[in-house]
Amino acid sequence: MRFQQALALAAIAGFAATACKKDPANERPRISILQPADGASLTVPDTLLVKVEAHDDIGLERVYATLLDANGIPAVGGVSAAASGTSAVITLALPVVSQQLPGGLYTLRVTASDGSLTGWDTRSLHITAVPLRLRAVFSVVQPSAGAVALYRTDSTGQTSLAATWDMDLGGAAISSAAQRLFIAGAATGPLLALDPDGLLPAWQVPNQSSAGLPWFTGMDLCADGRLYACMADGTVHGYTAATGTGGTVAALQEQFRAERCITNGDQLICTSRHFLTGERRLYIFHRTTGAQLAVQALSIDPAGLFTRDGGHVLLFGNSNGQGRVLDRTLDGGGDWETFTWGAAITAVVRVAPNAWLVALANGALQRYSYGGGALPLASTPVLHTLAYDEVDGRAYGGADGQVIALDPATGATTGTAAVNGTTVRILPLYNR
């Protein structure tokens, strides 16, 4: 009996020992970047050769490489390769060819997977971007009421009609970073985000006007890279330029419609007009939360809104037939008049950090410098819009029946292109 008990205890002990024995835990793959070295440089376009060594206790399955920007977002399409065995040395060819890729510091991230766990390694990489160049200049023209035409001037200076729409105009803008051209109707017509090469819609926002009144009341691509669309219900919507993701970011008081928007740090600043009385106000919102920070009365009909520094904006506009420049303090709303013209402003564009071209209703073109007054340059046809090409240092003015290339230092006309109608927007497109 005692012998049988001893056998039973031995069997139980053996079973317990077997039950407690565990398989070794799966370990995360180990991967090291052999090439390129940390801090290496690359000039776009090029193909980055990435050589890695990977190990895994169970068996490798795949190796993947990508390039991340400063926010940790993939900047190019990644590449991968199958792997096998417990050890491998693999070379991946990662194309870095996008002309939209800005220069700066990036992170090369390479991962190795065994099917359940992933290991990684990183290296910093300095990217030199493709030189900035002008791809085309788009001119938005109104040939007649309820019609919009788009003209394209290519890099050789040839101008041709690119598209027409049966709608009125509520706004137009362009994003070189996203390679998107934006056209919005007013009482009719949607907001269209177009590929500037084929002019095919990439995304759009419907027009919700039901009373024949303008629905889109303004549209601007702002310094934060987002497209801000002003709508007749008093809201301002912010959209990611490439994809159209986004929505309402701010709401004005009843009967006020935003018309122009800029961003200044964390602030979204909008000029607005009361739908019935015509009263003008400046609204300041927090750019991301939409919280209303301030509402300030305006004494002018705005023609241009620009940042001066983190706490000030310059407002170009008209009052009693005179053009005026107001330096507005955002905190408190105080301002002072820096300059006055005897004729109304019809268009204004910034051509240097502290200088603007100003077109007047009497055909005068002047260069205004903050703190330095205005310098008369030339006489032109009345210009309804102005734009500046930062690559070639050339200005463009839109008039009735033509687009005029101008020297912003002298006002001299350097070229003209004929269009059928009134030029109301000029949009330079760069390669990035």
Secondary structure as the mmCIF struct_conf table of DSSP 4:
data_model
#
loop_
_struct_conf.conf_type_id
_struct_conf.id
_struct_conf.beg_label_comp_id
_struct_conf.beg_label_asym_id
_struct_conf.beg_label_seq_id
_struct_conf.end_label_comp_id
_struct_conf.end_label_asym_id
_struct_conf.end_label_seq_id
HELX_RH_AL_P HELX_RH_AL_P1 ARG A 2 CYS A 20
HELX_LH_PP_P HELX_LH_PP_P1 ASP A 23 PRO A 29
STRN STRN1 ARG A 30 GLN A 35
BEND BEND1 PRO A 36 PRO A 36
HELX_LH_PP_P HELX_LH_PP_P2 ALA A 37 ALA A 37
TURN_TY1_P TURN_TY1_P1 ASP A 38 GLY A 39
STRN STRN2 ALA A 40 THR A 43
BEND BEND2 VAL A 44 PRO A 45
STRN STRN3 ASP A 46 HIS A 55
BEND BEND3 ASP A 57 ILE A 58
STRN STRN4 ARG A 62 LEU A 68
TURN_TY1_P TURN_TY1_P2 ALA A 70 ASN A 71
BEND BEND4 GLY A 72 GLY A 72
STRN STRN5 PRO A 74 PRO A 74
BEND BEND5 VAL A 76 VAL A 76
STRN STRN6 VAL A 79 ALA A 82
BEND BEND6 GLY A 85 THR A 86
STRN STRN7 SER A 87 VAL A 96
TURN_TY1_P TURN_TY1_P3 GLN A 99 GLN A 100
HELX_LH_PP_P HELX_LH_PP_P3 LEU A 101 GLY A 103
STRN STRN8 GLY A 104 SER A 113
BEND BEND7 GLY A 115 SER A 116
STRN STRN9 THR A 118 THR A 128
HELX_LH_PP_P HELX_LH_PP_P4 ALA A 129 LEU A 132
STRN STRN10 LEU A 134 GLN A 142
BEND BEND8 SER A 144 SER A 144
TURN_TY1_P TURN_TY1_P4 ALA A 145 GLY A 146
STRN STRN11 VAL A 148 ASP A 154
TURN_TY1_P TURN_TY1_P5 SER A 155 THR A 156
BEND BEND9 GLY A 157 GLY A 157
STRN STRN12 THR A 159 TRP A 165
BEND BEND10 ASP A 166 MET A 167
BEND BEND11 GLY A 170 GLY A 170
STRN STRN13 GLY A 171 SER A 175
TURN_TY1_P TURN_TY1_P6 SER A 176 GLN A 179
STRN STRN14 ARG A 180 ALA A 184
BEND BEND12 ALA A 186 THR A 188
STRN STRN15 LEU A 191 LEU A 194
TURN_TY1_P TURN_TY1_P7 PRO A 196 GLY A 198
STRN STRN16 PRO A 201 VAL A 205
BEND BEND13 SER A 210 LEU A 213
BEND BEND14 TRP A 215 TRP A 215
STRN STRN17 PHE A 216 LEU A 221
TURN_TY1_P TURN_TY1_P8 ALA A 223 ASP A 224
BEND BEND15 GLY A 225 GLY A 225
STRN STRN18 ARG A 226 MET A 231
TURN_TY1_P TURN_TY1_P9 ALA A 232 ASP A 233
BEND BEND16 GLY A 234 GLY A 234
STRN STRN19 THR A 235 THR A 240
TURN_TY1_P TURN_TY1_P10 ALA A 241 THR A 243
STRN STRN20 GLY A 246 ALA A 251
HELX_LH_PP_P HELX_LH_PP_P5 LEU A 252 GLN A 253
TURN_TY1_P TURN_TY1_P11 GLU A 254 GLN A 255
STRN STRN21 PHE A 256 ASN A 264
TURN_TY1_P TURN_TY1_P12 GLY A 265 ASP A 266
STRN STRN22 GLN A 267 HIS A 274
TURN_TY1_P TURN_TY1_P13 PHE A 275 THR A 277
STRN STRN23 ARG A 280 HIS A 286
TURN_TY1_P TURN_TY1_P14 ARG A 287 THR A 289
STRN STRN24 GLN A 292 ALA A 297
BEND BEND17 SER A 299 ILE A 300
STRN STRN25 ASP A 301 ASP A 309
TURN_TY1_P TURN_TY1_P15 GLY A 310 GLY A 311
STRN STRN26 HIS A 312 SER A 319
TURN_TY1_P TURN_TY1_P16 ASN A 320 GLY A 321
STRN STRN27 GLN A 322 THR A 329
TURN_TY1_P TURN_TY1_P17 LEU A 330 GLY A 332
STRN STRN28 ASP A 335 TRP A 341
BEND BEND18 GLY A 342 ALA A 343
STRN STRN29 ILE A 345 ALA A 352
TURN_TY1_P TURN_TY1_P18 PRO A 353 ASN A 354
STRN STRN30 ALA A 355 LEU A 360
TURN_TY1_P TURN_TY1_P19 ALA A 361 ASN A 362
BEND BEND19 GLY A 363 GLY A 363
STRN STRN31 ALA A 364 SER A 369
TURN_TY1_P TURN_TY1_P20 TYR A 370 GLY A 372
STRN STRN32 GLY A 373 SER A 379
BEND BEND20 PRO A 381 PRO A 381
HELX_LH_PP_P HELX_LH_PP_P6 VAL A 382 LEU A 383
BEND BEND21 HIS A 384 HIS A 384
STRN STRN33 THR A 385 ASP A 389
TURN_TY1_P TURN_TY1_P21 GLU A 390 GLY A 393
STRN STRN34 ARG A 394 LEU A 406
TURN_TY1_P TURN_TY1_P22 PRO A 408 THR A 410
STRN STRN35 THR A 413 TYR A 430
#
